[in-house]
Amino acid sequence: MAGQVLSTFSGQVQTLAKLGIPRTTFYRWYYRYRQRGEAGLQDQSPKPKHVWNRIPDAARRKVVKLALKETELSPRELAVTFTDRQSYFVSEASTYRILKAHDLITSPAFIVIKAANEFKNKTTAINQLWQTDFTYLKVLGWGWFYLSTILDDYSRYIISWKLCTNMRAEDVTDTLDLALQASGCDQVHVVHKPRLLSDNGSSYVSGDLAEWLQDKGMKHSRGAPYHPQTQGKIERWYQTLKNRILLENYFLPGDLEAQIEAFVDHYNHQRYHESLNNVTPADVYFGRDKAILEQRERIKQKTLETRRLHHSQRAA
């Protein structure tokens, strides 16, 4: 039909209108005819035969293999893990599509909540602000235990923790002592000691804690009453912790402590944190994050260059 229009009715606007052919379509056909003759009028596929950025099948199989091995990783975590381990960039969206094509996308076994509102004045370095709070965990036959935690606000790194039988000021100072030792803030001279952020629990408003903090040169801020969002990061940490360790029951305090210790290590050193540009809290706390992100960017650029070269070779 296109050839008939070009050879017989070129320039006949009325005829094009009768045939229902827009002028833009006619001129496009005419241009193609001038460039390639009748071959240029052949129907063309709306999609290119080869997409330059398509992930090779070998890489796709490796993604699936890793997903089957690391079943607890989300598509985001899987994409970052694959990039780090294989030195080959695969985006989160591509990872999701690959997993969905193999029916490997499942609903989470627990409800994930978002972190609370952010501070207006965010911390800019580690050990500027430490968040602390208690949460309760049950050991069958023993009763309730209380977990006290010190979390670095900037890096989300769990500096210290203690499983307690009560929620006393002494338990808070014990956890803080562990944090000061682990961070080195008790061994080196610093201009400002970390500021402590807590809620208004009895252990945090006690005079004993106030005296202890004054002796250590630490300032103390407390969130507004009935507003737990102020301690959003540590609240989110406790939610993440419970989502994992409460999947089973505990009959001895030592078993619960072992599970907490294992998960703290996983959270600090292995779990990619989305709000930290998909590095671990330990990477940020110990200053490795910049080098890791730069390395990932190099891997990404190298991967894209390799795909472009592969596409050009196939198209030649």
C-alpha positions, 0 to 999 in steps of 0.5 A: 500500500505504501508503494502505491501511494508513493508512485501514484499519489505523491503530493495528492493531499486529497487522496491521502485524506481519502485513504486515511493516511496522515501526511507525516506517515506519507513523508516518512514513507517517502523519506525511507523510499528515497533512502533505500528504495522499496526495501525501505518500505518493508514493515519494521519491528517496533523493538530493536533485535538486540538491546545493548544493555541486556544482561548476558544469560550467563550473568542471569544464571549466576543471579538465580544461583545466588538467589537460591543460595542466599534465600533471605536476601531481598532483590536490593540486597541481592543486587548489591551482593552480586555486584560486590562478589562477582565484580559485575553490575546488576541493578536492583530492578533487573534483579527483581525482573530476573527473580520474578521470571523464575518465580523467586519473588516471595512475600516477606515472612514478617511486616516491615515498618518504615523508620520514623521521622528524620531529625532536622539537624542530622549528624555528620560524623560518627560518635556525635549522637548515640541513641539508646533504649530498652526492649523486652524479650521472653525466655520460656520458663524464665520470664522477661529480659530487657535488651539495652542497646547503644546505636550510633546515629550517623552509621546505625552501628550497634556499638554495644548491648547488654541483656538485663533482668531489669531496666535500671540506671545501672544497666544503662551505665553498664551499656554505656561503659561498653560503648565507650570502650568499644568506640575508644572514646574513653581512651583518647582525648576528644573535644566532645563526647557523644551526646546520648538520646533516650526516651523518658523511662525511669532509668533515663531520668534518674539522678544516678544516670545524670551524675554518671553522664556529667562525670563522663562529660556526656550531654543527654537529650530526651525525646518528647513524652509519648513521641517514640518517633524521636528515637526512630533509628533504634526503634527500627533496629529493634523491629529488625532484630525481633523480626529475625530472632523471634522466629523461634522460642528460647528456653535459656537466657544463654541461647537468647544472648547467642542469637542476639550476638549473632544477629548484631554481627550480621546487622553490623557487618553483613546486612546492607543498609538501604539508607546508607547507600547499601553499605553496612553500618560497620563500613560507615562507622570504620570509614570504608564506605567511600572506597566501597561506593567508588569501587562499585561505580567503577564496576558499574561503568566497566560492566556497561562498557562491556555490554556496549562492546558486546552489542556492537560486535553482535550488530556488526 
